[in-house]
Amino acid sequence: MELCFFIHCYRQLIIKIMYGDTRQKYVRLKEYDQIIIFPQIIEHSTFRHLEPVSAGFCSVGDDMIICNGGSVSLNLDSKEDDSFVATKQVFGWDAAEALL
């Protein structure tokens, strides 16, 4: 069930990126230090059980992801290095290095 939900979120993200809606939400997980990006229609609190350490909004560009803001439903803010971690995860180390 959870895998299907994540596949659905990923598919929605790809569709939005392809059609120009690049403003998304994200959570950064405590475990694995990974970022999950998902459509704005989904509440941050949906991922509460995954113990996020930061959350907010992100804009997906051609070779970088910029994270900012926070989540009211999780009472979490974005962290300074969230953009670096998200960019590295999606576009690789070279793209993330450009953010330093």
Order of alpha helices (4+ residues) and beta strands (2+ residues): alpha-beta-beta-beta-beta-beta-beta-alpha-alpha
